[in-house]
Amino acid sequence: MRAPLSHLSGLAVDVLVIGAGINGASAAQHLAASGHDVLLVDKADFGAGATARSSRLLHCGLRYLAPGRSLAEFLIRPDRLLTALRMARQAMMARAELVRTVPERVTAMRFCFPVYRDGPYRSWQIDAAFGILAGLGAGTSVPLDYKRLSPEEATARPLLRALRDPERLQAVACFREYQIDWPERLCLDAVLDAERCGARVRNYTSAALLGSLPGGGWQVRLSDTLSTQPPVHVTARRVLNLAGTGIDAVTRGVVPHARRRVVGTKGAHILVRLPAECAGTGIATLSRRGEPFYCIPWRNLHFFGPTETPYEGDPHAAAVTPDEAAFLLSEAHHLLPGCRLSPEAVVASWAGVRPLTYDPALPLGRRSRELHDLSADGLPGVFALTAGPVMSHRSAGRLLADTAACGLIPRRAAQAVRYSGPEVPPGLIGEALRPGTPSAVADLQRAVEREHAATLADVLFRRTGAAWGEPLASHEIVRAAATVGEALGWDAAARRAAVEAYTDEVSRLFGSPFAPSNLSPPDLPTVTAASRQGDHP
């Protein structure tokens, strides 16, 4: 249960972590396990921002080895090649660590990369790239299982026989890939383990730096974003500014001239239902814009995405627009014309905003993870991290913990980090925990009583995962509100308000952009129900 904000008044900690996305949660977890006093806060819920709305890939790093227009780019700029190799190595290491330590939080799938005769890459280049990846991941014991299929072998398989232009297909590279099925739960696991190790954690709590202290450290004002509780003040010897695209707002709140560190790029996704025989198989390719484009199996559905466009608004309000959905559906149809996807096939959507590293020469920022010491901007003891993807949050957490703890003496004995979270029922997470199943009541109560949930969305998205996928039925939402409301002391009016807030959030942020209230996208194929039955692969 969330404690009153007043319980934090006057608190003095070693490290304040602002931002409880997966990197902030990991930093707090590793700091607390090292014996330091830590306070972790977020102005929204734990893991509710970019963490929850990512593409969920635990990828092997293949995309980092793409040279761009030609191999000459790596020859002309060997520093880019070295950066690509470093990032691919990090990806392989992160992939292996998560698969080994939390197998219950990742899902294996078969990923396929179609190689066309008129495409940007040849088969030998793909072979070479996977050879490099195998070398970079040597000793990880999590193999790539790479195999190159002939066009005849590929088009005999479900999903792949729906590919465009089979007559121009040269080969299909197939390999084992993984996805982080439920990244916000992985984030919450780290938050709860940080709390077990002695950290104080609080969601829906904004932090404002007020000024540095004479002996070092910072005075900070904390405010509750869900209530009118009066703000409180705490002090911290170090501050980790991990507020995502809000990093610059946090630093400029106390030092207006601080340099820009972050840029937001929006990634939109649409969720569709494909035939059951396509389960477990995904496709990695390039869109007609030359950007990475994926068809990713997820639970009993598939999603297409992402887009990559500049975004400067509130990341929590980011939603897929009809134009973005039209683009994604058009690219999906171009990739898999045999699936005959229509706007009616889209069951849900989501969009996330990546906090990438600002570079005035690159409108979409740099993807390489960067740790910023903000002392040069007049913020001694304050550090920020940009472009930290979900998959490498463990190494980011260790880096941040080592940086923040430098010169600090632990206050308690060190403890071992525990990466595994609570057990989940077997089968599909979202289906198994839907309200109305035998385990649902206990899981809903645990979310409130032990996992700091404050809203229905906290419970149904981030604590149980029940809301991901196809929308919950009205009676399931009402039943969940009754159980959550009992634990939180909601009266009938509060329960109704909670249901309305939840359904509004789902409609605005996660619904199909092709709902009747929106215009149908232009130039997209449509099929009748009768033709759809016979045309699926």
N, C-alpha and C positions, 0 to 999 in steps of 0.2 A: 504494500500500500504506500502511495506517495506520502511522505512526511510533510508537515507544514514548512513553508519556506523559512519561518522564524527559527527553525532548528539549526539553520546554517549561520545565523547572525553572529558576527564576531569571529568566525572560524579562520584559523591561520593554517595554511597547507603548504607543502613543499611545491606542488605543481597543480595548477588549475588547467584543465583541458576544456577548451571552448569548442563544442561541436562533437556530438556523439554519433557521427557516422561510423563506418567500420574502421577507418584509420584512427579516429579519436578513441574509439572503444578499445582497440588493440593497444594503443599507447598507454591508456589508463590501466589496462590489464597488466601489461609488463612492468609498469612503474610500481603498481601496488604489490605485485608479486616480489619485487625487489626490496620491499620494505619501506617505501616512501608514502607519505600522506598525500593523497590525491583527491581532488574534487573534479568530477566530470559532469558537465551540464550541456544541455541543448535547448534551443528555443522552441523546438518541436519535439516529436517523439524520437526515441532512439532508432537510428537507421531508417528514418522516414524519407530522407531526401534522395541523393544520388545513389546511395547504397541500394535502396529498394527498387529503384527504377532504372537499373542498368540493363545491359544485354545478357547478364547472368552467365557469361562465358568464363570458364577456367581454361583459357586457350593455351596452346603450346608455343605461341610466339611466331607462328608462320608469317603473320602479316608484317612483322617487323623486318623480315628479310626481303620484302618487296622493294626493289630499288627505285621504283617510280617509273619514269618513261623508258629507261634502258639501264643495262648494267654499267654503262659509262658513268652514271651518276655516282656509283660507289667507287669507281676508279678515279674520277676527278676529285671526289671528296672522301678520302679514306676515313676521315673522322666520322662521317655518317655511317660507314660500314662498321666501325668499331662500336658506335652507339647502338646500332641495330643488333650486333652480336651480344652486347651487354644486356639489352632489354630482352632478347630472346632467351638468353641464359637465365635471367631472373624469372621469366615466364615458366620455363621448364622446371626450375627449382620450386616455385610457388605451386605449380600444378602437382608436383610429386608430394610436397609437404601436406597439402590439403587432402589429397587422395589417401595418403597413409594415415593421417591423424584423425580426420573426421569423415570417414567413408559414408556415414549416414547423412551428411549434408551435401554430398555431391552425387551426380548421376552420370554414368558413362553413356556415350552415344557414338554412332558411326557417322563421321563427317566426310563429306565428299566435295572435291574441288574439280569441276569440269574444265578440261583443257580443250579449247577449240583451235582449229587450224589457223583462223584469222585472229586469234586472241593475243593478249600481250605477252603470254609466257609459253614456252615450249615444254614438252614432257621432260626433257633432260634437266631443265631448270628446276622443275618441281622435285625431281629425284634428288638433285643436288641440295636443294633447300632442306629436304627431310633428312638427308645424310648429315648436314650441318647440325640440325636440331638433335638428332640422335647423339652426335658427339657432344653437344652442349649439355645434354641431359644424361650423359654416361654415369652409371652408378646410382641412378635414382630408383630403379626397379619398377618404374611406371612406364611401360613401353608405349610407343606410338602405334605399333601394329600397322605400319604403312604398307599399302599394296596399290599398285597401279593397275586399273582395270582397262581392258580393251573396250571399245564402243559397244561390241556385241555383249560382253559380260555386263556392262553397266546398264544398258537399256533393257536387260532381262530382269532387273531388280525393281521392286516397288519404289515409287517416288522418282527414281532416276529415269524411268521410261517416260516420264512426263516432261523431261528436259526439252528445250527448244533445239531446233536444227540438228537432229541426230546425224544427218549426213555429213555435217562439218565437225562432228565430235572426234577429237584425236585420241583422247584417253580421259579417264576419271581417276584422280588421286583419292584414295580412301584411307582414312586413319582414325585411330581412337581419340576422341576428344571428350572433355568433361564439361559439365555446367554446374554452377552453384545454384541448385534448385531453389533455394530459399535464403538469399543473402541477408535479408533483414533479421532472420532468426540467427544466422551465424554472428551477426553484429550483437544481437541481444545476448547470445551465449558469452561473448567477451565482456559485455557490460556486467552481467551477473557474476562472472568469475572475478572481475575487478572488485566488485562489492564483497565477494567472499574473502578476498585478500585484504580487505580493510578500506577500500576506496569508498567515498561517498558519491552517490550518483543521483542525478535529478533531471528528469525530462521537463519540457515546457518551462524552461528557466533561461531567460536571456541574461547575458553578461556584458557589462560595459566597463572598459578600463577607465579609471578615474585619474590615475597619476602614479608615478613611481614613488617609492618610499625612500627616505634618507639612507637607510642601511641596506638598500637593495630590495627588490621585489615590487609588487604592485598592489594598489588598493583597487577593489573591483566592486561594482554594484550589481546585485542579482535581483531580477524581477520575475514574478510568476506570470506567464503569458496566458494562463487559463482563468485567472481570478484577479481580484482587486487587493490581494494581500499586499501590505506595504513592502517595499524593497528592503533588502538587507545588504550589509557590507561585509566583505571578507578580504583577506590578504593572501597573496601567493608569492613565493620566492621566484618561481618560474611560471611562464604562461605558454601553453601550446595553443596557437590560434589555428584551429582546424575546422573553421566554419564554412568550408566549401567556397561557393561563389560569394559568400559574405565575408571572406577574409579581409578584403580591403575596407569594408565598412567598419569592421571591428577596430582595425588599426587607425583608420582616419578619424574615428570617434575621439581619439585622444591626441593624435598627431596628424592634423589635416594635410600636411604636405608629404606624408609617407608615399613611397613609390607604389605604383600599381603592381600587383603580383599575380593576379588571377584573371582569367577570362572564361566565360561560360559558353559551352556549346551544347545545343539541344539534340538529343537522340530520341526519335519517335519510333514506336513499334506498334504493329497490329497483330492481333491474335486470331487465328482461324482454326477451323476443324478440317483436317484432311482424313482420307480413308485410314482405317485402323492398321492396315498392313504397312503404312508409312511410319509407324511409331518407331522411335529410336534412331531414325536416320535424318541427318540434316545436310545442308549444302552451304558451303562457303564460296563466295564468288565476288565479282566486282559489279557494281551497278553501271548503268550507261553513263553515269557521271564520273566513273573511274574510282568510286569510293567502295570500301568494304561493304558487302551486303550478304545477309545471312537468312537462311530458312532453318530455324532451330526447333527441334522437338522439345516440348515442355509438357510434362505430365501426359494427358491424353490429347493435347493440342499441339499446334506449331505456331511460332510467331516469325514475322518478317521484320527486318530492320538492320541497323538503325539509320536514321538520317544524321546529318551533321551540319548544323546551321548556327550562326551566332545567336546568343540569347542573353538578354540583360534584365529580364524581369525577375519576379519572385520564383525561385526554383520549385517551391512547393505548389505553385499554381500552374506549372507547366503541364500542358495537355496536348494531345495530338489534334491538329486542326484538320478540317476536311481536305484541304489542299495537300497536307503532308500524307494523310491516309491515301489520297488518290495517287500520289507519287509512289508510295510503297506498294499499293495494289497493282499499279501499272508495272512496276519492276518485278513483282511476284509473277504476274501473268507473262511477262517477257521471259523470265527464267523458266517457268513451269507452265507453258501454255496448255499442256495436257490435263492440268488440274481444273481448268475452266473456272477460276475463282471470280466471284462476283461480289459486289458490295455487301450482299446479304450473308456472305460467308464470314464476315468479320464479326466476332462475338465480343471483343473487348480491345482495349488499347492502353498504352501508357507512354509517357515521355519523361526522360530524366535529363538533368543538366550537369554536364561534366565540368568540374573545376580544374581547367587546364592552366598551364603556366603561361602567363602573359608575355608576349613578344611583339613589339610594335611592327616587326617585319612579317609577322604571320597572323592574319586576322582571326584564325581559329586556334591560335596558341600552339604551344609545344606539348607533346604527349609524354615527354620524358619526366619522370618524377623528380621533384626538386625540393630540397629543404632550404628554407630561407631564415637566416639569422637577421632579425629586424633591428639589431642594435645600431646599425648605420643610419637608420631612420629615426633614431631617438627613442627606441623601445628596447633597452637592454634587458636581457633575460626573456625576451619574447621570440618565439619561433613559429614558423608557418610551414605547411606542406601543400604543394600543388601537384596536380596530375598523378595522384595516387590511386590506381585502380583497385577494385574490390579484391581481385585475385592475389595481389601482393601485399595485403594488409598486415600479414604477420611480420614480414621483413620491415615494413614501414613502422609498425609499432615498436619493434626492437630498436630501430634507428632513432625514432623520436624519444624513446625512453632513455637511451644512452646519452642523447644530446641534452635532454632536460635535466637529467640526474647528475651531470658533470659538476663536481664540486659540492654536491649535497651528500650528507651522511644519512644512511637509512635509519629510520626510527624503530623498525621492527626487524625480526629475523626474516630472511628471504623464504619464500614458499615456491613450490613448483606450480607452474601455470597449468591449468586444466582447460584443454581446448574443447572437449566434448560437452555438449549441453544436455538438457533433459531428454530422456528417451521419447520417441514419437511412435505412434502405432504403426504397424506394418502397412505396406501399400502406399497409395498416393496420399501425400500429406494433406492436401486440401480436401480430398474426398473423405479421408479417414476422420478428420476433425470437424466436418460440417456439423452445425448445431442439429441435434436430434439423434446423433449416433451415441452409442453407450458411453464413450469416453468424453463427449463434448462438455458436459456440465463441469466435470472435474478440471478440464483444461481451461475453460472460461474462468472458473473461480481462481485457479492458480495464476492466471494472467493478471488478475487484479490484486490478489493478496500477496503474491511473491515477486511479480515481474513489473510492477510500477505502471500498469495500464491505466489510462484515465478516460479514454473514449472508446466507442464501439469500433472505430477503425483501428485503434491500437490493438485491440483484441483480435479482430477478424482478419486483418492483414498481417501484422507483425508478430503476434504471439501464437496464433494457431495456423495461419496461412489459409484459412478456410475461404477467404474472399477472392483469392487469386484464381483466375480461370474464368469459367462462365459465371455470370452473376448469381448470387444467392437468391433463393425465392423469398418472397415477402414474409412468409410464416417462419422461415429460418432466421431471418433478421430479427423479427419480433421476439422469437424465443431466446435468441442470444441476448437481446436487450434486457429481457426479464432476469436472466441469470446474472449478467454483469451489473444490472441495476440493483439487484438485491445485495450484491457484495459492496457496491459503492453507496448504497443508501438513497438511490433515486426514487422519487415518488412517481406517480403515473404520468404527470406532466413532463418530468425530466426524462422519462423513458421515451415518450413520444418525441420529445425534442432530439434525443439521441438518435432515434431511428431516422428522423427527418434529416439531421446533419449527416448521418452516414450515407443515406441514399443520395443526397445532394452531392456529396464528395465523390461517390462512385460515378454518378452521372457526368459530373464535370471533368473528372480526371481519368477515368478508366473505362467509360462506356465506348460504344462504337461511334466513331465520327460520322457514320452513315445512317444514324438514327433518322426517323422520319422528319424530325425538325430541321435537319441539315439538307442542303442541296446534294443531289446525286453527283458523283464525280464525273467529269467528261471523259469521253474516249475510252471507256472501260468495257470489256466484253460482258455480256449478260447471257445467262442460259436459263432455260425453264427447268422446273424440277424434274421433268421426265428426261430431258437430255442430260442433266447433271448426273443422274443415276448411272447412265451408261458410259459417260465420258471420263470418269475418274480412273486413274491408273490402278 
